[in-house]
Amino acid sequence: MSRICVYDEWGVLEETVLGTASSVYFPGPHPIEAESRRSLGERLFKATLYGLTGGLRVPDFLRRRYVRELDAFAEVLDRHGVKILRPDDVHPTPDEPLGLGQMFSRDPLMAVGSELIEGRLQIGMRRKENRGLHPRIAALADEGADVSTLTDEDACLEGGDVILDWPYVYVGIGKYASNLAGATWLQQRLGSRAQVVPVRLREASILHLDCCMTLTGPGRGIIHRPALQDPLPEPLNRYDFIDIDAETRRQMGGNILMLDPETIVVQRRHRALAETLTARGLKVVPVAFTAHADLEGAFRCATAPLRRRRDG
């Protein structure tokens, strides 16, 4: 019997894949950098940096920042009884696009209900991340997991866009990640078991839905509304959201991880958000994750839950 079981974002987390930073390579330039709302100077600096360093290993003194953050996060998960799997360390081959980071395990791999899905990433540089997860996927399949792999070249589906509140499965639709063809494929896979609800991202610089919206409980969540379609689709438009401002969103403040219905991991620097969550009855676990957030990912991005306890 498969141990894959994820029907929402807040059930007691029992098992997850957590990203790794054993080796990190600079990417080459990509059009998404030109979409950024940061200053022209910042965009030019990043374009120049990637143009000069694309394909090179990130120096250890920088890479260790990611390792320290992931290790501290892993300690929190371990204290809460979460079983942790890690990707295998992989390296780019000469025929692959420049760059590699394996910190954000959410995007290539997602559990939806009782099904494990290997997604298809739109940005070519990131597709090699799947290779590091193949041994974990194969082992889970050997244990009985129902595994589906998206191979349609017109479809893209990434875990950062897939947010669960069964029977609803919200899928972010943006410029550089998941698309409508990917959402349609997922609906066909799930059939009548669930309803896939596309949610359009309004800002091309925002890669995934969980960069601007996450859920903290039934009908509850955190959101930066200007980044998403207006009005929100049914039934999302009836949720009780905590609104965050543009700076908190840019710092990935909303990219939290629920450990159970009452416990939430939040970046240490986002004290105002933590106070709001505490006032709503949640126990906040603060963890420093700034280095990852500077790469536009945080706790949800770094984890790919495989099993959450399902009550009822």
ABEGO torsion letter per residue (X at the ends): XBABBBABAABBBABBBBBBAABBBBBBBBAAAAABABBAAAAAAAAAAAAAABGBBBBAAAAAAAAAAAAAAAAAAAAAGBBBBBBBBBBBBAABBBEBBAABAAAABBBBEABBBBBBBABAAAAAAAAAAAAAAAAAAAAGBBBBBBABAABBBBAAABBBBOABBBBBBBAABBBAAAAAAAAAAAEAABBBBBBBBABAABABAAAABBBAEBGBBBBBAAABBOBBBOAAAABBBBBBBAAAAAAGAABBBBABAABBBBBAABAAAAAAAAAAGBBBBBBBAAAAAAAGBBAAAABBBABBBBBX
